[in-house]
Amino acid sequence: MTAVKLSIDYDAFEEGKRIETEIEQLSKSPEAAEVSSLTIGDWGQAYENSSEDAVQALVKHSASFPALRRLFIGEMGYEECEISWITQTDLSPLLPAYPELQSLTAQGGTNLRLSQLQHEKLEELIIITGGLGKNVLADIAAANLPNLQKLELYLGVDNYGFDGGLEDLYPLIAPGKFPKLTYLGLKNSEIQDEIAAALADAPILEQLETLDLSLGTLSDTGAEVLLASGKIKGLKLLNLSHHYMSDGMIQRWKNSGLPADVSDQQKSDDEDDWRYPSITE
């Protein structure tokens, strides 16, 4: 099996290189049938050009990639394009085109949609943004993913596109929504305390092995509710890393014997208590 990344830098794009051509050329190569993991990086000035051409090309040439199991759309560093500038498109046409796909990751929330999110075998869905729109949360809430085992959402902040609230997250944790889910990540959020409180005694904890609330603005307020929950005792890992908990609260977690990652303590602005998720730009 083969892992491949396709990417077009600024100069190559200016010279006429296009991502759809790269995908077509790969589809005609001898290794195409062995590609199990495909990463689409910068498709060329992603701050103003969407991923639509890449998606259409991947759908068009899907028959050439029978072994594809992992697909990442938008893997690029800030020097190529800031995460909040990455322009996506509706990725749902990829799912029927790749019925054996097991993992789908997308980075960048601008214009992102998953409007018809249905797949029998998808096990992992990861969305990395500096701000995830509630329309995408609604897409995921309406999804039919009976085999989903990992859902990891970087929620971000309102300045970069997060326009939802707890009411948009509750459908994702409804009993029976994702019956095989064992990893839930609702992370990188400016409302991490509220999310922690909503999840502390949620029935979904009974099926989870990992609850990931990392990279956000969790403080003693949210941590206190989690620490008092009886349901978190069944977790194999509670990831709270990158947080704003006090030294005293960190010690309480360490003394609890619970499998909590409380590393990467952050310090808020003492005067105004400004707290920031890890990825906002």
C-alpha positions in Angstrom: 0.0 0.0 0.0 1.1 3.5 -0.8 0.7 7.0 0.8 0.8 9.9 -1.6 0.5 13.7 -1.2 -0.3 16.1 -4.0 0.4 19.8 -3.6 0.9 22.8 -5.8 2.9 25.8 -4.5 2.4 29.4 -5.5 5.0 29.5 -8.3 3.8 26.2 -9.8 0.2 27.4 -9.8 1.3 30.7 -11.5 3.1 28.6 -14.1 -0.1 26.8 -14.9 0.1 23.6 -12.8 -3.3 22.4 -11.6 -4.4 20.0 -9.0 -7.0 18.3 -11.2 -4.2 17.5 -13.7 -2.0 16.1 -10.9 -4.8 13.8 -9.8 -5.4 12.7 -13.3 -1.8 11.9 -13.8 -1.6 9.9 -10.6 -4.7 8.0 -11.6 -2.9 6.9 -14.8 0.3 5.9 -13.0 1.2 2.2 -12.2 1.0 3.0 -8.4 -2.6 4.3 -8.5 -4.2 0.9 -7.7 -1.9 0.7 -4.6 -2.7 4.1 -3.2 -4.2 3.6 0.3 -3.7 7.1 1.7 -4.1 10.2 -0.4 -3.4 13.7 0.9 -4.4 16.8 -1.0 -2.3 19.8 0.2 -2.4 23.2 -1.3 -4.3 23.1 -4.6 -3.0 26.5 -5.6 -3.8 29.7 -3.9 -6.2 28.0 -1.6 -7.1 31.4 0.0 -9.1 32.3 -3.1 -9.5 29.0 -4.9 -11.7 26.3 -3.4 -11.1 22.6 -3.3 -13.9 22.0 -5.8 -11.7 21.1 -8.7 -9.8 18.6 -6.5 -13.0 17.0 -5.3 -14.4 16.7 -8.9 -11.2 15.2 -10.1 -11.1 12.7 -7.3 -14.7 11.7 -8.0 -14.1 11.4 -11.8 -11.0 9.2 -11.3 -12.2 7.2 -8.3 -12.1 3.9 -10.2 -8.4 4.2 -10.5 -8.0 4.2 -6.7 -9.6 1.0 -5.5 -7.3 0.7 -2.4 -8.0 4.2 -1.1 -8.9 4.1 2.6 -7.7 7.4 3.9 -8.3 10.8 2.4 -7.1 14.2 3.7 -8.3 17.4 1.9 -6.4 20.6 2.7 -3.3 19.6 4.5 -1.1 22.7 4.4 0.9 24.8 6.8 0.4 28.5 7.6 3.2 29.5 5.3 1.1 28.1 2.4 -2.3 29.3 3.6 -3.6 30.3 7.1 -6.1 27.8 8.3 -8.9 30.3 8.4 -8.3 31.3 4.8 -8.4 27.8 3.3 -11.4 27.7 1.0 -13.2 24.3 0.9 -16.3 23.1 -0.8 -19.0 20.4 -0.3 -17.0 17.2 0.2 -19.9 14.8 0.3 -19.6 13.7 -3.4 -16.4 11.9 -2.3 -18.3 9.5 -0.2 -20.3 7.5 -2.7 -17.3 7.7 -5.1 -15.1 5.8 -2.5 -17.4 3.2 -0.8 -14.4 1.5 0.9 -13.1 4.8 2.5 -12.4 4.5 6.2 -11.0 7.9 7.1 -11.9 11.5 5.9 -10.0 14.5 7.2 -10.6 18.1 6.1 -8.7 21.2 7.1 -10.2 24.7 6.7 -13.8 25.7 7.3 -14.5 28.4 4.8 -17.3 27.2 2.5 -17.0 23.7 3.9 -20.1 21.5 3.6 -20.9 17.8 4.1 -24.4 18.1 2.8 -25.1 14.4 2.1 -23.0 12.7 4.7 -23.7 9.0 4.2 -21.3 6.1 4.2 -21.5 2.5 5.4 -17.8 2.0 6.2 -16.4 5.4 7.2 -14.7 4.9 10.6 -13.1 8.3 11.2 -14.1 11.9 10.5 -11.8 14.8 11.4 -12.5 18.4 10.7 -9.7 20.9 11.5 -10.7 24.6 11.5 -10.1 27.8 13.3 -13.9 28.2 13.3 -16.5 25.6 12.3 -19.8 26.8 11.0 -23.1 25.5 12.5 -24.2 24.5 9.0 -21.4 21.9 9.0 -22.4 20.7 12.5 -25.9 20.3 11.2 -24.6 18.3 8.2 -22.8 15.9 10.6 -25.9 15.7 12.9 -27.9 14.6 9.9 -25.3 12.1 8.7 -25.8 8.4 8.4 -22.5 6.9 9.4 -23.3 3.6 11.2 -19.6 2.5 11.4 -18.2 5.8 12.7 -15.7 5.2 15.5 -13.9 8.5 15.7 -15.4 12.0 15.4 -12.9 14.8 16.0 -14.0 18.4 15.5 -11.8 21.5 16.0 -14.6 24.0 16.7 -12.5 27.3 16.9 -13.8 30.8 17.6 -16.5 33.1 16.2 -13.9 35.5 14.6 -13.0 32.7 12.2 -16.3 31.1 11.6 -17.7 29.3 14.6 -21.2 30.6 14.8 -22.8 27.7 16.8 -23.5 26.8 20.4 -24.3 23.9 22.6 -27.6 23.5 20.9 -25.7 22.6 17.7 -23.6 20.0 19.5 -26.3 18.2 21.4 -27.5 16.3 18.3 -24.0 14.9 17.8 -24.1 13.2 21.3 -27.6 12.0 21.2 -28.0 8.4 22.3 -27.8 6.0 19.3 -26.6 8.7 16.9 -23.2 7.0 16.3 -23.6 3.6 17.9 -19.9 2.5 17.3 -18.3 5.8 18.4 -15.5 5.3 20.9 -13.5 8.6 20.4 -15.2 11.9 20.6 -13.2 15.1 20.2 -15.0 18.4 20.6 -11.9 20.5 20.9 -10.1 23.7 20.2 -13.1 25.6 21.4 -13.8 29.0 23.0 -16.8 27.4 24.9 -14.8 24.5 26.3 -16.2 24.9 29.8 -19.8 24.8 28.5 -19.0 21.7 26.4 -17.4 20.0 29.4 -20.5 20.6 31.5 -22.8 19.3 28.8 -20.7 16.1 28.4 -20.0 15.4 32.1 -23.0 13.2 32.6 -24.1 12.6 29.0 -25.1 9.0 28.1 -22.6 8.9 25.3 -19.8 8.6 27.8 -20.9 5.1 28.5 -19.7 4.0 25.0 -16.6 6.2 24.7 -13.0 5.2 25.4 -11.6 8.6 24.7 -13.1 12.0 25.3 -10.9 14.8 23.8 -11.6 18.3 25.0 -8.1 19.5 24.4 -6.7 22.7 22.7 -9.5 24.9 24.1 -10.2 27.3 26.9 -11.1 24.8 29.6 -10.8 26.4 33.1 -11.5 25.3 36.6 -15.2 25.9 36.0 -15.5 23.1 33.4 -12.9 20.9 35.1 -14.9 20.9 38.3 -18.0 19.5 36.6 -16.0 16.8 34.9 -14.2 15.9 38.1 -17.5 15.4 39.8 -18.9 13.1 37.1 -19.2 9.4 37.7 -19.4 8.7 34.0 -15.8 9.7 33.2 -14.4 6.9 35.3 -15.1 4.5 32.4 -12.9 6.4 30.0 -9.4 5.1 29.0 -8.4 8.7 28.3 -9.7 12.2 29.0 -7.6 14.6 27.0 -7.7 18.1 28.6 -4.3 19.3 27.3 -3.8 22.9 26.4 -6.0 24.3 29.2 -6.4 27.2 31.6 -6.8 25.2 34.8 -5.1 26.4 38.0 -2.2 24.6 39.7 -4.6 23.4 42.3 -7.0 21.9 39.9 -4.2 20.2 38.0 -3.0 18.6 41.2 -6.6 17.4 42.0 -6.7 15.6 38.6 -3.3 14.0 39.3 -4.5 12.9 42.7 -7.7 11.5 41.3 -6.1 8.5 39.6 -8.3 9.2 36.5 -6.6 8.8 33.1 -6.6 12.6 32.3 -4.0 14.4 30.3 -3.7 17.8 32.0 -0.4 18.9 30.2 0.3 22.2 28.5 -1.1 24.6 31.0 -1.9 28.1 29.6 -2.0 31.4 31.4 -4.9 33.9 30.8 -4.6 37.6 30.9 -4.9 38.3 34.6 -6.8 41.5 34.1 -9.4 40.6 31.5 -9.2 36.7 31.7 -8.7 36.4 28.0 -8.4 32.7 27.0 -7.6 31.4 23.5 -7.9 28.0 21.9 -4.7 26.6 20.4 -5.8 27.0 16.7 -7.6 30.2 15.8 -5.8 31.3 12.7 
